[in-house]
Amino acid sequence: MPLKKFKKLPAKKKTNFISQKITNILKILTIIDSGERVTTPNLSADLGVAEKTIYRYIKTIQSAGIPLSYDSAKKSYVFSDDFSLKKIPHKPEELSALITLKDIVSKLGIPAEFQILKTIDKILGPSINQDKSRKFPIFIETGRRAESPEMEKKLSIIEQAISKRRMVNLTYKAFGKDNLSNRDVGPYGTLYSDGFWYLIGKCYQKHDIRTFAVDKIRDINLTEKPYGIPPDFTLEKYLEPGFKMVVEKGTQEVVIKFSSRVAEHILRKKWHPTQKEERLLNGDVILRFKVAGTREIKQWANSWMPNCEVLEPLELREQVKEELAQAIKSYK
């Protein structure tokens, strides 16, 4: 089973990438079980994540009780204690965990032919798959996904394109545009965020990496045109400068003050890798970010109104001020 067969999109950081972490862990398990020589560097290259991330995956697998260790003689990670995925049945609690995992992943709208679901189905087998009573009482909110009879077909074509390294030709309606555009795109990966799927890849009309909302793709076809993904490209690195998914040219500092009424809530998580916090004596909190593009961080700040104030940059502050003035007129 060639390692390259499992090349897929890399993992991500700050939106919903639970599914990608699960996918990568399942890939590692499947590759090791196939007898391939597996090292941290080649897993890092093939999964498109940093080596330290691979170490975290290995630790997660080991903490789950799977006897995985590094064999210095074979120079490879191997299963010990004669363990194999092919020898499952699992313990009841392990089967329950897998059934629950499949249920969570299915809610993301992933087509049934995607490798992650096929792998889980293969492990569970048909009889256990149908036993819903084994599922743990756990629910993870993944956002209401965009429903479309064509969504699974689009995602399936994108996965084929990534696997075969063939461009897709798509007809696309951009947000705020009345006309449709036709372009060839080399998919680098997909992203699931707030209930929507996005395609990230190189647009050969614009000669740049772009993000496309899958639900805004009107038509998509797999072509025979080959393309390549830069060996140092990862979705994590590409998306990091942006606040969420939109990455624009250049970065700038954004400073936002939050009132004491929401300070406790705003400090519950880190909203961006560059986030810096300053607590004021009156209980207010100032957050500083360095982001590539202000559109998404403006939308995020607006969701905290009236308990936040954009301080910098001045241009963004004026935009928010103007939009608030327009909103006030609507309520008169």
N, C-alpha and C positions, 0 to 999 in steps of 0.2 A: 504494500500500500504506500505509494510515493508520498513523501511529505508535502510536495507542492500541491497535491490534490486538496489539501486543507487550507491553502492560502485564502484568506478572507480579509475582511476589514479589520482594522485595529481598534483597540479599545479607546474609551473616552473618559472624561473627567467629571464634568459638572452638570450634565443633563442626565437623561435616563439611559444609562449604559449597563444596567443590571444584566440585560440579555446578552451583551457582548462579553462580559466577564464569564457568564455561564457557558456561552459558546466556546470561548477559549479554553476553559477548564475541560469541557467535554472533548475538545479536539486533542488536548494533551493526553487525556486518558486513552482515547482511541488510538492515537499514534503509538504510544508506549505499548499498548496491548497488541499492536500489529507486529511488534518485534523490530521496528525501526530504531536506529541509533539516535538517541535524543539527548541533546545538550542544551544548556541555557542559551548560548549564542545562537544556535540554529532555530530554537523556538522563538527567540526574540525577533530574529529576522523574518520568520515565516508568519508570525502573528502580528508583527508590526507594533510591538510594544517594547518598553525598556526592559533590560535584564532584571532590574530590581522588581519589576512587575511580575516577571516569570517566577522569581523566588517567592513572591507573595502567593501566586497560584499554587506552587508546589507545597507551600506551607498549608494552604487551605485544604488541598487534597489530603495531606498527611493528617491534619487535625480532624478530618472526617473519618479517620480510621482506616484509610486505604494504605496498605503497606508499600509505600513508594520510597525508594532510596537511590542514591547514586552509587553505581558499581564502578570502582576505579579501574578494575581490570578491563571491563568492556567499554569504559569511558562513556557511559550512558546512564540515564535514569532507567530503572527497571522496577517491575513489581517483584516483591519478595514473597516468601511463604506460599509459593505456587499459586499466587493470586492471578485471576484473569476475569475480565468482563464477561467472557464467554461462559464462565462457570456459575454466573448468577442464576438461580434464585438468591435474593438478598434476604436479610432479616426484615421482618415486617415493618419496622420503623424506617428502614432504608427505602423500601418500596413506597411507603407513604410519602417520603421526602421527594422521590422522583416524580410521583404522580402530581404532587403539589407544584413542583417545579414546572412540569409540562403545562399545568393549568395557568400558571402565572405567565409563562412565555407565550402561550396561545392568545392571551388577552392583548398582546402587542400587535396582533394582526399578521403574524408571520405566516407565509404560505406553508402548507403541510409538507411540501417537498424540500423545505429548507433543511440543511444538514442537522441543525440542533434538534429539531423535532423528530427527524428520522432516527437519530442516534438514541434519543430517549425511548422511542417506540421499539427500537431493536432490543434495547436492554430490558424493557418491561415485558414485551411479548403481548399478544392480542388479548389473552384472558385477563391479565392484571390491568391492562390499559382501560378495560371497560368497567373495572371495579371502583366506582366513584366513592364508595364508603371508606376507602383507605386514605382519602385526602385529608391533610391536616386542616384544622379550622384557622386558616391564615389568609389575609387579603392584603395585597399591595396595590395601592392606587397608581395606575400607570397613565391616567388621563383618558378621557373619552376619545377614542380614536376616530379619525375621519373615515366614515363608512362609504364604501364605493364598491360596486360589483366588479370594477376593473382593478382595484387596488392590489389584490393578490397576484394578478397577472403581471402588473407592472413590476412588483417586487421580485417576482420569479425571473422575469427577463433581465432585471438589473443584476441578480445573483449570477445568472448564466454569463452575463457579460464580464463580470469580475473574474469568474472562474476560468473562462476561456480567453480573457484579455482581448475581447472584441468590443468595438465601439457600439453605442446605441445611437440611433437616429430618433430624435424626439421632436414633437410639436408641442410648444410650451406657451402658456399664457402667464406672463409675469404679473405680479401684483401691481395694480394701478395702471395697467396697460390694456388698451382695447384690442390691439392687434395680436395675432399669433406669430411666433417665430419658429423657424425650423433650424435645428443645429445638430451636429455630431458631437457626442460627449463620450469621453473615456471615464467610466465610473471608477472612483477611488474607494468608495465606501458609502454606507447608508447610516443615517442617524434618526433615532426615534426620540421625539421631545414633545411634551405637552399634548399627546394624543395624535401627533402628525409624524409622517415619515418624510425624510429629506434625502435627496441624492447629492453627494458631493463628488465632483469630478472635473476633469479638464474639458472646457468648452473649446472646441477647435475653430469656432467662428470668432470668439473673443480672445483666444490664445491665453486663457487664464483659468485658474481654478474657480469654480462657481458652485453655489448651493441652489438646488432646485427642489421646490415642494412637490412631492410625488403626486399629490392630489391635483396639482395644477398642470400636470402633464396630460395633454389631450390624446396623444398617440405616441407609442414607443415601439421600436423594432430593433431587433438584434442584427447587426451588420457583419460583414466579413472583414471589415477594416481592423487591423491590429493596432494596439496601443500599449504603452508601458506605464507602469507606476514607478516614480522615482524611488530608489531603494531606501532613501532616508525619510520618505514621507510617512507620516502617521496622522490620523484624524486628531489625535490628542494634541500634537504640536500645532497643527493647522488651526484648530479651533481655539486654542488657548488665548490668543490676543483678544478675541471677541468676547462680548459679555455672555452670549449664548451661542447662536449659530451664525450670525452675520459677521463676517470678517472684512473690514475695509482697509484701505491703504493707510499706513501711519498709525501711531498711537498717541493718545493724549490723556491727561489726568482729569478725572471727574471727581468732584468733591460734593458730597451730599450730607446734609445734617438731618438727623432724625430726632423727633421730640422724645422726652422722657416717657411718654405714654406708650411708645412702641419700642423703646430701646432694648428692653429685655428680649423681645421677640426677634428683633433684627440681629441680635448678637448670638442667636441660637445656632447659626451656621455661618460658614464662610461662603460668600456668594461668588467670589472670584479669587483665583490664585494670588493676585496682586493686592488684595484687600488689606488696608491698614486702618486701625481703629484708634479713635481719640475720644475718651470719655470726659465730658465737661462736668463742672461742679454742680450745675443745676440738673444733672441727670440726662441731658441730651447726649447724643453720640454723633460724631462725625466720621464718615467712612470715605476713604480715598481709594480710587481704582485707576489703573492704567489700562485702557481698552482701545481696540481698533474699531472705531465706529461708535456713535452715541445713540443710534436709533433704539436699540433694544434696552439699553440701560435707562433711557428716558421713559420707555413704556413701563419698565419695572418701578422706577421712582414714582410714576403717576399712580401705580397701584397702592402706594403707601400714603397718598394724599388724604387728608390735609396735614398729616403728621411728618412730612419731610419737606426739605427746601434744597433745591439745587443751588450750590454756591459757585462752582466752577465747572467748565469754562463759561465765560460770559455769554457766548453765543448760545449755548445750550440753555442757560438760565433764561435768556430772552425768549427762546422758543417755547419753553414751558410756561412762561408768563403770558405769552400771547395766546396759547392754547387754553389756558385757564380762563382768560378774559372771554374768549369765544364760548367756553362752556357756561360761564355765568350768564351770558346773554340768552342762552337756550333755556335757562330756568326762570327767566323774567316773565 
